Amino acid sequence: MKKQHLPTKTCLVCGRPFTWRKKWEKVWEEVKYCSDRCRSQRNKKAIENP
């Protein structure tokens, strides 16, 4: 599969699109955040925007 045809999602924290990675192969359906930084800020973002 070419990189341009990989599935994408939008990060729930920063709103940026991110692309499928090999390390997410088995858990792609569960991936919600583009980076460790966004994952660590998920609770802060929820408090700021209730």
mmCIF entry with sequence, helices, sheets and N, C-alpha, C, O atoms, coordinates in Angstrom:
data_MODEL
# 
_entry.id   MODEL 
# 
_entity.id                         1 
_entity.type                       polymer 
_entity.pdbx_number_of_molecules   1 
# 
_entity_poly.entity_id                      1 
_entity_poly.type                           'polypeptide(L)' 
_entity_poly.nstd_linkage                   no 
_entity_poly.nstd_monomer                   no 
_entity_poly.pdbx_seq_one_letter_code       MKKQHLPTKTCLVCGRPFTWRKKWEKVWEEVKYCSDRCRSQRNKKAIENP 
_entity_poly.pdbx_seq_one_letter_code_can   MKKQHLPTKTCLVCGRPFTWRKKWEKVWEEVKYCSDRCRSQRNKKAIENP 
_entity_poly.pdbx_strand_id                 A 
# 
loop_
_entity_poly_seq.entity_id 
_entity_poly_seq.num 
_entity_poly_seq.mon_id 
_entity_poly_seq.hetero 
1 1  MET n 
1 2  LYS n 
1 3  LYS n 
1 4  GLN n 
1 5  HIS n 
1 6  LEU n 
1 7  PRO n 
1 8  THR n 
1 9  LYS n 
1 10 THR n 
1 11 CYS n 
1 12 LEU n 
1 13 VAL n 
1 14 CYS n 
1 15 GLY n 
1 16 ARG n 
1 17 PRO n 
1 18 PHE n 
1 19 THR n 
1 20 TRP n 
1 21 ARG n 
1 22 LYS n 
1 23 LYS n 
1 24 TRP n 
1 25 GLU n 
1 26 LYS n 
1 27 VAL n 
1 28 TRP n 
1 29 GLU n 
1 30 GLU n 
1 31 VAL n 
1 32 LYS n 
1 33 TYR n 
1 34 CYS n 
1 35 SER n 
1 36 ASP n 
1 37 ARG n 
1 38 CYS n 
1 39 ARG n 
1 40 SER n 
1 41 GLN n 
1 42 ARG n 
1 43 ASN n 
1 44 LYS n 
1 45 LYS n 
1 46 ALA n 
1 47 ILE n 
1 48 GLU n 
1 49 ASN n 
1 50 PRO n 
# 
_struct_asym.id          A 
_struct_asym.entity_id   1 
# 
loop_
_struct_conf.conf_type_id 
_struct_conf.id 
_struct_conf.pdbx_PDB_helix_id 
_struct_conf.beg_label_comp_id 
_struct_conf.beg_label_asym_id 
_struct_conf.beg_label_seq_id 
_struct_conf.pdbx_beg_PDB_ins_code 
_struct_conf.end_label_comp_id 
_struct_conf.end_label_asym_id 
_struct_conf.end_label_seq_id 
_struct_conf.pdbx_end_PDB_ins_code 
_struct_conf.beg_auth_comp_id 
_struct_conf.beg_auth_asym_id 
_struct_conf.beg_auth_seq_id 
_struct_conf.end_auth_comp_id 
_struct_conf.end_auth_asym_id 
_struct_conf.end_auth_seq_id 
_struct_conf.pdbx_PDB_helix_class 
_struct_conf.details 
_struct_conf.pdbx_PDB_helix_length 
HELX_P HELX_P1 AA1 LYS A 3  ? HIS A 5  ? LYS A 3  HIS A 5  5 ? 3 
HELX_P HELX_P2 AA2 LYS A 22 ? TRP A 24 ? LYS A 22 TRP A 24 5 ? 3 
HELX_P HELX_P3 AA3 TRP A 28 ? GLU A 30 ? TRP A 28 GLU A 30 5 ? 3 
HELX_P HELX_P4 AA4 ASP A 36 ? SER A 40 ? ASP A 36 SER A 40 1 ? 5 
HELX_P HELX_P5 AA5 ARG A 42 ? GLU A 48 ? ARG A 42 GLU A 48 1 ? 7 
# 
_struct_conf_type.id          HELX_P 
_struct_conf_type.criteria    ? 
_struct_conf_type.reference   ? 
# 
_struct_sheet.id               AA1 
_struct_sheet.type             ? 
_struct_sheet.number_strands   2 
_struct_sheet.details          ? 
# 
_struct_sheet_order.sheet_id     AA1 
_struct_sheet_order.range_id_1   1 
_struct_sheet_order.range_id_2   2 
_struct_sheet_order.offset       ? 
_struct_sheet_order.sense        anti-parallel 
# 
loop_
_struct_sheet_range.sheet_id 
_struct_sheet_range.id 
_struct_sheet_range.beg_label_comp_id 
_struct_sheet_range.beg_label_asym_id 
_struct_sheet_range.beg_label_seq_id 
_struct_sheet_range.pdbx_beg_PDB_ins_code 
_struct_sheet_range.end_label_comp_id 
_struct_sheet_range.end_label_asym_id 
_struct_sheet_range.end_label_seq_id 
_struct_sheet_range.pdbx_end_PDB_ins_code 
_struct_sheet_range.beg_auth_comp_id 
_struct_sheet_range.beg_auth_asym_id 
_struct_sheet_range.beg_auth_seq_id 
_struct_sheet_range.end_auth_comp_id 
_struct_sheet_range.end_auth_asym_id 
_struct_sheet_range.end_auth_seq_id 
AA1 1 THR A 8  ? THR A 10 ? THR A 8  THR A 10 
AA1 2 PRO A 17 ? THR A 19 ? PRO A 17 THR A 19 
# 
loop_
_atom_site.group_PDB 
_atom_site.id 
_atom_site.type_symbol 
_atom_site.label_atom_id 
_atom_site.label_alt_id 
_atom_site.label_comp_id 
_atom_site.label_asym_id 
_atom_site.label_entity_id 
_atom_site.label_seq_id 
_atom_site.pdbx_PDB_ins_code 
_atom_site.Cartn_x 
_atom_site.Cartn_y 
_atom_site.Cartn_z 
_atom_site.occupancy 
_atom_site.B_iso_or_equiv 
_atom_site.pdbx_formal_charge 
_atom_site.auth_seq_id 
_atom_site.auth_comp_id 
_atom_site.auth_asym_id 
_atom_site.auth_atom_id 
_atom_site.pdbx_PDB_model_num 
ATOM 1   N N  . MET A 1 1  ? 0.842   -1.173 0.000  1.00 0.00 ? 1  MET A N  1 
ATOM 2   C CA . MET A 1 1  ? 0.000   0.000  0.000  1.00 0.00 ? 1  MET A CA 1 
ATOM 3   C C  . MET A 1 1  ? 0.891   1.241  0.000  1.00 0.00 ? 1  MET A C  1 
ATOM 4   O O  . MET A 1 1  ? 1.826   1.333  0.795  1.00 0.00 ? 1  MET A O  1 
ATOM 5   N N  . LYS A 1 2  ? 0.607   2.187  -0.882 1.00 0.00 ? 2  LYS A N  1 
ATOM 6   C CA . LYS A 1 2  ? 1.393   3.411  -0.956 1.00 0.00 ? 2  LYS A CA 1 
ATOM 7   C C  . LYS A 1 2  ? 0.989   4.347  0.177  1.00 0.00 ? 2  LYS A C  1 
ATOM 8   O O  . LYS A 1 2  ? -0.148  4.328  0.648  1.00 0.00 ? 2  LYS A O  1 
ATOM 9   N N  . LYS A 1 3  ? 1.947   5.163  0.601  1.00 0.00 ? 3  LYS A N  1 
ATOM 10  C CA . LYS A 1 3  ? 1.702   6.065  1.731  1.00 0.00 ? 3  LYS A CA 1 
ATOM 11  C C  . LYS A 1 3  ? 0.535   7.006  1.480  1.00 0.00 ? 3  LYS A C  1 
ATOM 12  O O  . LYS A 1 3  ? -0.188  7.355  2.413  1.00 0.00 ? 3  LYS A O  1 
ATOM 13  N N  . GLN A 1 4  ? 0.346   7.414  0.256  1.00 0.00 ? 4  GLN A N  1 
ATOM 14  C CA . GLN A 1 4  ? -0.735  8.342  -0.042 1.00 0.00 ? 4  GLN A CA 1 
ATOM 15  C C  . GLN A 1 4  ? -2.110  7.699  0.096  1.00 0.00 ? 4  GLN A C  1 
ATOM 16  O O  . GLN A 1 4  ? -3.115  8.409  0.139  1.00 0.00 ? 4  GLN A O  1 
ATOM 17  N N  . HIS A 1 5  ? -2.178  6.369  0.165  1.00 0.00 ? 5  HIS A N  1 
ATOM 18  C CA . HIS A 1 5  ? -3.447  5.670  0.290  1.00 0.00 ? 5  HIS A CA 1 
ATOM 19  C C  . HIS A 1 5  ? -3.702  5.145  1.692  1.00 0.00 ? 5  HIS A C  1 
ATOM 20  O O  . HIS A 1 5  ? -4.666  4.410  1.909  1.00 0.00 ? 5  HIS A O  1 
ATOM 21  N N  . LEU A 1 6  ? -2.851  5.512  2.653  1.00 0.00 ? 6  LEU A N  1 
ATOM 22  C CA . LEU A 1 6  ? -3.037  5.049  4.022  1.00 0.00 ? 6  LEU A CA 1 
ATOM 23  C C  . LEU A 1 6  ? -4.229  5.771  4.653  1.00 0.00 ? 6  LEU A C  1 
ATOM 24  O O  . LEU A 1 6  ? -4.503  6.925  4.326  1.00 0.00 ? 6  LEU A O  1 
ATOM 25  N N  . PRO A 1 7  ? -4.940  5.084  5.564  1.00 0.00 ? 7  PRO A N  1 
ATOM 26  C CA . PRO A 1 7  ? -6.083  5.724  6.217  1.00 0.00 ? 7  PRO A CA 1 
ATOM 27  C C  . PRO A 1 7  ? -5.637  6.856  7.139  1.00 0.00 ? 7  PRO A C  1 
ATOM 28  O O  . PRO A 1 7  ? -4.525  6.834  7.667  1.00 0.00 ? 7  PRO A O  1 
ATOM 29  N N  . THR A 1 8  ? -6.501  7.834  7.326  1.00 0.00 ? 8  THR A N  1 
ATOM 30  C CA . THR A 1 8  ? -6.196  8.963  8.199  1.00 0.00 ? 8  THR A CA 1 
ATOM 31  C C  . THR A 1 8  ? -7.330  9.158  9.199  1.00 0.00 ? 8  THR A C  1 
ATOM 32  O O  . THR A 1 8  ? -8.460  8.723  8.980  1.00 0.00 ? 8  THR A O  1 
ATOM 33  N N  . LYS A 1 9  ? -6.997  9.823  10.300 1.00 0.00 ? 9  LYS A N  1 
ATOM 34  C CA . LYS A 1 9  ? -7.976  10.216 11.315 1.00 0.00 ? 9  LYS A CA 1 
ATOM 35  C C  . LYS A 1 9  ? -7.640  11.635 11.739 1.00 0.00 ? 9  LYS A C  1 
ATOM 36  O O  . LYS A 1 9  ? -6.580  12.163 11.401 1.00 0.00 ? 9  LYS A O  1 
ATOM 37  N N  . THR A 1 10 ? -8.558  12.251 12.489 1.00 0.00 ? 10 THR A N  1 
ATOM 38  C CA . THR A 1 10 ? -8.320  13.583 13.028 1.00 0.00 ? 10 THR A CA 1 
ATOM 39  C C  . THR A 1 10 ? -8.130  13.465 14.531 1.00 0.00 ? 10 THR A C  1 
ATOM 40  O O  . THR A 1 10 ? -8.930  12.826 15.214 1.00 0.00 ? 10 THR A O  1 
ATOM 41  N N  . CYS A 1 11 ? -7.074  14.079 15.049 1.00 0.00 ? 11 CYS A N  1 
ATOM 42  C CA . CYS A 1 11 ? -6.762  14.029 16.477 1.00 0.00 ? 11 CYS A CA 1 
ATOM 43  C C  . CYS A 1 11 ? -7.855  14.749 17.269 1.00 0.00 ? 11 CYS A C  1 
ATOM 44  O O  . CYS A 1 11 ? -8.298  15.827 16.873 1.00 0.00 ? 11 CYS A O  1 
ATOM 45  N N  . LEU A 1 12 ? -8.289  14.161 18.381 1.00 0.00 ? 12 LEU A N  1 
ATOM 46  C CA . LEU A 1 12 ? -9.356  14.733 19.189 1.00 0.00 ? 12 LEU A CA 1 
ATOM 47  C C  . LEU A 1 12 ? -8.907  15.960 19.975 1.00 0.00 ? 12 LEU A C  1 
ATOM 48  O O  . LEU A 1 12 ? -9.743  16.758 20.397 1.00 0.00 ? 12 LEU A O  1 
ATOM 49  N N  . VAL A 1 13 ? -7.604  16.124 20.177 1.00 0.00 ? 13 VAL A N  1 
ATOM 50  C CA . VAL A 1 13 ? -7.098  17.247 20.962 1.00 0.00 ? 13 VAL A CA 1 
ATOM 51  C C  . VAL A 1 13 ? -6.698  18.416 20.064 1.00 0.00 ? 13 VAL A C  1 
ATOM 52  O O  . VAL A 1 13 ? -7.201  19.527 20.236 1.00 0.00 ? 13 VAL A O  1 
ATOM 53  N N  . CYS A 1 14 ? -5.808  18.178 19.119 1.00 0.00 ? 14 CYS A N  1 
ATOM 54  C CA . CYS A 1 14 ? -5.294  19.282 18.300 1.00 0.00 ? 14 CYS A CA 1 
ATOM 55  C C  . CYS A 1 14 ? -6.086  19.487 17.009 1.00 0.00 ? 14 CYS A C  1 
ATOM 56  O O  . CYS A 1 14 ? -5.986  20.546 16.390 1.00 0.00 ? 14 CYS A O  1 
ATOM 57  N N  . GLY A 1 15 ? -6.860  18.502 16.600 1.00 0.00 ? 15 GLY A N  1 
ATOM 58  C CA . GLY A 1 15 ? -7.668  18.643 15.403 1.00 0.00 ? 15 GLY A CA 1 
ATOM 59  C C  . GLY A 1 15 ? -6.922  18.450 14.100 1.00 0.00 ? 15 GLY A C  1 
ATOM 60  O O  . GLY A 1 15 ? -7.489  18.656 13.028 1.00 0.00 ? 15 GLY A O  1 
ATOM 61  N N  . ARG A 1 16 ? -5.669  18.060 14.172 1.00 0.00 ? 16 ARG A N  1 
ATOM 62  C CA . ARG A 1 16 ? -4.879  17.845 12.963 1.00 0.00 ? 16 ARG A CA 1 
ATOM 63  C C  . ARG A 1 16 ? -5.076  16.421 12.454 1.00 0.00 ? 16 ARG A C  1 
ATOM 64  O O  . ARG A 1 16 ? -5.290  15.503 13.246 1.00 0.00 ? 16 ARG A O  1 
ATOM 65  N N  . PRO A 1 17 ? -5.007  16.234 11.154 1.00 0.00 ? 17 PRO A N  1 
ATOM 66  C CA . PRO A 1 17 ? -5.093  14.877 10.610 1.00 0.00 ? 17 PRO A CA 1 
ATOM 67  C C  . PRO A 1 17 ? -3.788  14.125 10.831 1.00 0.00 ? 17 PRO A C  1 
ATOM 68  O O  . PRO A 1 17 ? -2.710  14.717 10.778 1.00 0.00 ? 17 PRO A O  1 
ATOM 69  N N  . PHE A 1 18 ? -3.883  12.824 11.077 1.00 0.00 ? 18 PHE A N  1 
ATOM 70  C CA . PHE A 1 18 ? -2.694  11.984 11.172 1.00 0.00 ? 18 PHE A CA 1 
ATOM 71  C C  . PHE A 1 18 ? -2.949  10.692 10.430 1.00 0.00 ? 18 PHE A C  1 
ATOM 72  O O  . PHE A 1 18 ? -4.088  10.268 10.237 1.00 0.00 ? 18 PHE A O  1 
ATOM 73  N N  . THR A 1 19 ? -1.860  10.083 10.021 1.00 0.00 ? 19 THR A N  1 
ATOM 74  C CA . THR A 1 19 ? -1.900  8.921  9.137  1.00 0.00 ? 19 THR A CA 1 
ATOM 75  C C  . THR A 1 19 ? -1.553  7.644  9.886  1.00 0.00 ? 19 THR A C  1 
ATOM 76  O O  . THR A 1 19 ? -0.798  7.657  10.858 1.00 0.00 ? 19 THR A O  1 
ATOM 77  N N  . TRP A 1 20 ? -2.116  6.555  9.418  1.00 0.00 ? 20 TRP A N  1 
ATOM 78  C CA . TRP A 1 20 ? -1.867  5.224  9.951  1.00 0.00 ? 20 TRP A CA 1 
ATOM 79  C C  . TRP A 1 20 ? -0.371  4.957  10.025 1.00 0.00 ? 20 TRP A C  1 
ATOM 80  O O  . TRP A 1 20 ? 0.383   5.319  9.122  1.00 0.00 ? 20 TRP A O  1 
ATOM 81  N N  . ARG A 1 21 ? 0.050   4.311  11.122 1.00 0.00 ? 21 ARG A N  1 
ATOM 82  C CA . ARG A 1 21 ? 1.445   3.908  11.279 1.00 0.00 ? 21 ARG A CA 1 
ATOM 83  C C  . ARG A 1 21 ? 1.511   2.418  11.563 1.00 0.00 ? 21 ARG A C  1 
ATOM 84  O O  . ARG A 1 21 ? 0.580   1.823  12.106 1.00 0.00 ? 21 ARG A O  1 
ATOM 85  N N  . LYS A 1 22 ? 2.619   1.844  11.187 1.00 0.00 ? 22 LYS A N  1 
ATOM 86  C CA . LYS A 1 22 ? 2.808   0.404  11.378 1.00 0.00 ? 22 LYS A CA 1 
ATOM 87  C C  . LYS A 1 22 ? 2.617   0.004  12.836 1.00 0.00 ? 22 LYS A C  1 
ATOM 88  O O  . LYS A 1 22 ? 2.048   -1.053 13.112 1.00 0.00 ? 22 LYS A O  1 
ATOM 89  N N  . LYS A 1 23 ? 3.084   0.831  13.776 1.00 0.00 ? 23 LYS A N  1 
ATOM 90  C CA . LYS A 1 23 ? 2.968   0.485  15.194 1.00 0.00 ? 23 LYS A CA 1 
ATOM 91  C C  . LYS A 1 23 ? 1.514   0.469  15.659 1.00 0.00 ? 23 LYS A C  1 
ATOM 92  O O  . LYS A 1 23 ? 1.223   -0.114 16.703 1.00 0.00 ? 23 LYS A O  1 
ATOM 93  N N  . TRP A 1 24 ? 0.597   1.084  14.926 1.00 0.00 ? 24 TRP A N  1 
ATOM 94  C CA . TRP A 1 24 ? -0.821  1.092  15.279 1.00 0.00 ? 24 TRP A CA 1 
ATOM 95  C C  . TRP A 1 24 ? -1.596  0.028  14.500 1.00 0.00 ? 24 TRP A C  1 
ATOM 96  O O  . TRP A 1 24 ? -2.827  0.037  14.515 1.00 0.00 ? 24 TRP A O  1 
ATOM 97  N N  . GLU A 1 25 ? -0.917  -0.864 13.838 1.00 0.00 ? 25 GLU A N  1 
ATOM 98  C CA . GLU A 1 25 ? -1.549  -1.834 12.961 1.00 0.00 ? 25 GLU A CA 1 
ATOM 99  C C  . GLU A 1 25 ? -2.679  -2.618 13.637 1.00 0.00 ? 25 GLU A C  1 
ATOM 100 O O  . GLU A 1 25 ? -3.747  -2.799 13.053 1.00 0.00 ? 25 GLU A O  1 
ATOM 101 N N  . LYS A 1 26 ? -2.441  -3.081 14.867 1.00 0.00 ? 26 LYS A N  1 
ATOM 102 C CA . LYS A 1 26 ? -3.422  -3.928 15.552 1.00 0.00 ? 26 LYS A CA 1 
ATOM 103 C C  . LYS A 1 26 ? -4.457  -3.142 16.348 1.00 0.00 ? 26 LYS A C  1 
ATOM 104 O O  . LYS A 1 26 ? -5.483  -3.694 16.744 1.00 0.00 ? 26 LYS A O  1 
ATOM 105 N N  . VAL A 1 27 ? -4.195  -1.856 16.586 1.00 0.00 ? 27 VAL A N  1 
ATOM 106 C CA . VAL A 1 27 ? -5.097  -1.064 17.432 1.00 0.00 ? 27 VAL A CA 1 
ATOM 107 C C  . VAL A 1 27 ? -5.604  0.198  16.732 1.00 0.00 ? 27 VAL A C  1 
ATOM 108 O O  . VAL A 1 27 ? -6.028  1.140  17.403 1.00 0.00 ? 27 VAL A O  1 
ATOM 109 N N  . TRP A 1 28 ? -5.570  0.235  15.421 1.00 0.00 ? 28 TRP A N  1 
ATOM 110 C CA . TRP A 1 28 ? -5.944  1.431  14.672 1.00 0.00 ? 28 TRP A CA 1 
ATOM 111 C C  . TRP A 1 28 ? -7.347  1.928  15.030 1.00 0.00 ? 28 TRP A C  1 
ATOM 112 O O  . TRP A 1 28 ? -7.580  3.136  15.073 1.00 0.00 ? 28 TRP A O  1 
ATOM 113 N N  . GLU A 1 29 ? -8.270  1.022  15.282 1.00 0.00 ? 29 GLU A N  1 
ATOM 114 C CA . GLU A 1 29 ? -9.634  1.432  15.623 1.00 0.00 ? 29 GLU A CA 1 
ATOM 115 C C  . GLU A 1 29 ? -9.681  2.174  16.955 1.00 0.00 ? 29 GLU A C  1 
ATOM 116 O O  . GLU A 1 29 ? -10.587 2.977  17.177 1.00 0.00 ? 29 GLU A O  1 
ATOM 117 N N  . GLU A 1 30 ? -8.722  1.918  17.843 1.00 0.00 ? 30 GLU A N  1 
ATOM 118 C CA . GLU A 1 30 ? -8.707  2.528  19.172 1.00 0.00 ? 30 GLU A CA 1 
ATOM 119 C C  . GLU A 1 30 ? -7.886  3.814  19.230 1.00 0.00 ? 30 GLU A C  1 
ATOM 120 O O  . GLU A 1 30 ? -7.978  4.553  20.210 1.00 0.00 ? 30 GLU A O  1 
ATOM 121 N N  . VAL A 1 31 ? -7.091  4.092  18.211 1.00 0.00 ? 31 VAL A N  1 
ATOM 122 C CA . VAL A 1 31 ? -6.224  5.272  18.211 1.00 0.00 ? 31 VAL A CA 1 
ATOM 123 C C  . VAL A 1 31 ? -7.068  6.539  18.058 1.00 0.00 ? 31 VAL A C  1 
ATOM 124 O O  . VAL A 1 31 ? -7.874  6.652  17.135 1.00 0.00 ? 31 VAL A O  1 
ATOM 125 N N  . LYS A 1 32 ? -6.868  7.499  18.987 1.00 0.00 ? 32 LYS A N  1 
ATOM 126 C CA . LYS A 1 32 ? -7.638  8.745  18.967 1.00 0.00 ? 32 LYS A CA 1 
ATOM 127 C C  . LYS A 1 32 ? -6.748  9.980  18.907 1.00 0.00 ? 32 LYS A C  1 
ATOM 128 O O  . LYS A 1 32 ? -7.195  11.053 18.501 1.00 0.00 ? 32 LYS A O  1 
ATOM 129 N N  . TYR A 1 33 ? -5.482  9.829  19.312 1.00 0.00 ? 33 TYR A N  1 
ATOM 130 C CA . TYR A 1 33 ? -4.599  10.978 19.423 1.00 0.00 ? 33 TYR A CA 1 
ATOM 131 C C  . TYR A 1 33 ? -3.382  10.790 18.531 1.00 0.00 ? 33 TYR A C  1 
ATOM 132 O O  . TYR A 1 33 ? -2.926  9.664  18.329 1.00 0.00 ? 33 TYR A O  1 
ATOM 133 N N  . CYS A 1 34 ? -2.854  11.887 17.997 1.00 0.00 ? 34 CYS A N  1 
ATOM 134 C CA . CYS A 1 34 ? -1.757  11.803 17.042 1.00 0.00 ? 34 CYS A CA 1 
ATOM 135 C C  . CYS A 1 34 ? -0.400  11.618 17.707 1.00 0.00 ? 34 CYS A C  1 
ATOM 136 O O  . CYS A 1 34 ? 0.534   11.135 17.067 1.00 0.00 ? 34 CYS A O  1 
ATOM 137 N N  . SER A 1 35 ? -0.270  11.990 18.977 1.00 0.00 ? 35 SER A N  1 
ATOM 138 C CA . SER A 1 35 ? 1.037   11.933 19.616 1.00 0.00 ? 35 SER A CA 1 
ATOM 139 C C  . SER A 1 35 ? 0.881   11.706 21.119 1.00 0.00 ? 35 SER A C  1 
ATOM 140 O O  . SER A 1 35 ? -0.218  11.792 21.668 1.00 0.00 ? 35 SER A O  1 
ATOM 141 N N  . ASP A 1 36 ? 2.004   11.415 21.767 1.00 0.00 ? 36 ASP A N  1 
ATOM 142 C CA . ASP A 1 36 ? 1.991   11.263 23.227 1.00 0.00 ? 36 ASP A CA 1 
ATOM 143 C C  . ASP A 1 36 ? 1.625   12.593 23.889 1.00 0.00 ? 36 ASP A C  1 
ATOM 144 O O  . ASP A 1 36 ? 0.958   12.614 24.924 1.00 0.00 ? 36 ASP A O  1 
ATOM 145 N N  . ARG A 1 37 ? 2.057   13.686 23.297 1.00 0.00 ? 37 ARG A N  1 
ATOM 146 C CA . ARG A 1 37 ? 1.734   15.004 23.854 1.00 0.00 ? 37 ARG A CA 1 
ATOM 147 C C  . ARG A 1 37 ? 0.217   15.232 23.857 1.00 0.00 ? 37 ARG A C  1 
ATOM 148 O O  . ARG A 1 37 ? -0.331  15.679 24.864 1.00 0.00 ? 37 ARG A O  1 
ATOM 149 N N  . CYS A 1 38 ? -0.447  14.943 22.780 1.00 0.00 ? 38 CYS A N  1 
ATOM 150 C CA . CYS A 1 38 ? -1.904  15.110 22.721 1.00 0.00 ? 38 CYS A CA 1 
ATOM 151 C C  . CYS A 1 38 ? -2.595  14.150 23.673 1.00 0.00 ? 38 CYS A C  1 
ATOM 152 O O  . CYS A 1 38 ? -3.571  14.524 24.323 1.00 0.00 ? 38 CYS A O  1 
ATOM 153 N N  . ARG A 1 39 ? -2.113  12.930 23.768 1.00 0.00 ? 39 ARG A N  1 
ATOM 154 C CA . ARG A 1 39 ? -2.713  11.954 24.682 1.00 0.00 ? 39 ARG A CA 1 
ATOM 155 C C  . ARG A 1 39 ? -2.590  12.427 26.126 1.00 0.00 ? 39 ARG A C  1 
ATOM 156 O O  . ARG A 1 39 ? -3.511  12.227 26.918 1.00 0.00 ? 39 ARG A O  1 
ATOM 157 N N  . SER A 1 40 ? -1.456  13.058 26.484 1.00 0.00 ? 40 SER A N  1 
ATOM 158 C CA . SER A 1 40 ? -1.269  13.536 27.847 1.00 0.00 ? 40 SER A CA 1 
ATOM 159 C C  . SER A 1 40 ? -2.102  14.781 28.132 1.00 0.00 ? 40 SER A C  1 
ATOM 160 O O  . SER A 1 40 ? -2.396  15.080 29.289 1.00 0.00 ? 40 SER A O  1 
ATOM 161 N N  . GLN A 1 41 ? -2.481  15.507 27.086 1.00 0.00 ? 41 GLN A N  1 
ATOM 162 C CA . GLN A 1 41 ? -3.277  16.726 27.266 1.00 0.00 ? 41 GLN A CA 1 
ATOM 163 C C  . GLN A 1 41 ? -4.762  16.493 27.095 1.00 0.00 ? 41 GLN A C  1 
ATOM 164 O O  . GLN A 1 41 ? -5.526  17.458 27.118 1.00 0.00 ? 41 GLN A O  1 
ATOM 165 N N  . ARG A 1 42 ? -5.204  15.270 26.927 1.00 0.00 ? 42 ARG A N  1 
ATOM 166 C CA . ARG A 1 42 ? -6.621  15.003 26.679 1.00 0.00 ? 42 ARG A CA 1 
ATOM 167 C C  . ARG A 1 42 ? -7.509  15.490 27.816 1.00 0.00 ? 42 ARG A C  1 
ATOM 168 O O  . ARG A 1 42 ? -8.600  15.999 27.560 1.00 0.00 ? 42 ARG A O  1 
ATOM 169 N N  . ASN A 1 43 ? -7.074  15.348 29.058 1.00 0.00 ? 43 ASN A N  1 
ATOM 170 C CA . ASN A 1 43 ? -7.886  15.793 30.195 1.00 0.00 ? 43 ASN A CA 1 
ATOM 171 C C  . ASN A 1 43 ? -7.862  17.302 30.339 1.00 0.00 ? 43 ASN A C  1 
ATOM 172 O O  . ASN A 1 43 ? -8.875  17.900 30.700 1.00 0.00 ? 43 ASN A O  1 
ATOM 173 N N  . LYS A 1 44 ? -6.738  17.927 30.067 1.00 0.00 ? 44 LYS A N  1 
ATOM 174 C CA . LYS A 1 44 ? -6.645  19.382 30.138 1.00 0.00 ? 44 LYS A CA 1 
ATOM 175 C C  . LYS A 1 44 ? -7.563  20.019 29.119 1.00 0.00 ? 44 LYS A C  1 
ATOM 176 O O  . LYS A 1 44 ? -8.234  21.007 29.419 1.00 0.00 ? 44 LYS A O  1 
ATOM 177 N N  . LYS A 1 45 ? -7.602  19.469 27.916 1.00 0.00 ? 45 LYS A N  1 
ATOM 178 C CA . LYS A 1 45 ? -8.441  19.996 26.843 1.00 0.00 ? 45 LYS A CA 1 
ATOM 179 C C  . LYS A 1 45 ? -9.919  19.857 27.201 1.00 0.00 ? 45 LYS A C  1 
ATOM 180 O O  . LYS A 1 45 ? -10.711 20.752 26.904 1.00 0.00 ? 45 LYS A O  1 
ATOM 181 N N  . ALA A 1 46 ? -10.294 18.762 27.828 1.00 0.00 ? 46 ALA A N  1 
ATOM 182 C CA . ALA A 1 46 ? -11.687 18.527 28.215 1.00 0.00 ? 46 ALA A CA 1 
ATOM 183 C C  . ALA A 1 46 ? -12.121 19.529 29.276 1.00 0.00 ? 46 ALA A C  1 
ATOM 184 O O  . ALA A 1 46 ? -13.275 19.956 29.295 1.00 0.00 ? 46 ALA A O  1 
ATOM 185 N N  . ILE A 1 47 ? -11.202 19.904 30.157 1.00 0.00 ? 47 ILE A N  1 
ATOM 186 C CA . ILE A 1 47 ? -11.524 20.875 31.202 1.00 0.00 ? 47 ILE A CA 1 
ATOM 187 C C  . ILE A 1 47 ? -11.679 22.270 30.597 1.00 0.00 ? 47 ILE A C  1 
ATOM 188 O O  . ILE A 1 47 ? -12.568 23.023 30.993 1.00 0.00 ? 47 ILE A O  1 
ATOM 189 N N  . GLU A 1 48 ? -10.813 22.616 29.635 1.00 0.00 ? 48 GLU A N  1 
ATOM 190 C CA . GLU A 1 48 ? -10.885 23.926 29.000 1.00 0.00 ? 48 GLU A CA 1 
ATOM 191 C C  . GLU A 1 48 ? -12.134 24.090 28.150 1.00 0.00 ? 48 GLU A C  1 
ATOM 192 O O  . GLU A 1 48 ? -12.710 25.178 28.107 1.00 0.00 ? 48 GLU A O  1 
ATOM 193 N N  . ASN A 1 49 ? -12.562 23.032 27.472 1.00 0.00 ? 49 ASN A N  1 
ATOM 194 C CA . ASN A 1 49 ? -13.728 23.083 26.588 1.00 0.00 ? 49 ASN A CA 1 
ATOM 195 C C  . ASN A 1 49 ? -14.781 22.088 27.052 1.00 0.00 ? 49 ASN A C  1 
ATOM 196 O O  . ASN A 1 49 ? -14.925 21.025 26.449 1.00 0.00 ? 49 ASN A O  1 
ATOM 197 N N  . PRO A 1 50 ? -15.525 22.409 28.113 1.00 0.00 ? 50 PRO A N  1 
ATOM 198 C CA . PRO A 1 50 ? -16.517 21.433 28.599 1.00 0.00 ? 50 PRO A CA 1 
ATOM 199 C C  . PRO A 1 50 ? -17.673 21.231 27.650 1.00 0.00 ? 50 PRO A C  1 
ATOM 200 O O  . PRO A 1 50 ? -18.574 20.441 27.933 1.00 0.00 ? 50 PRO A O  1 
# 
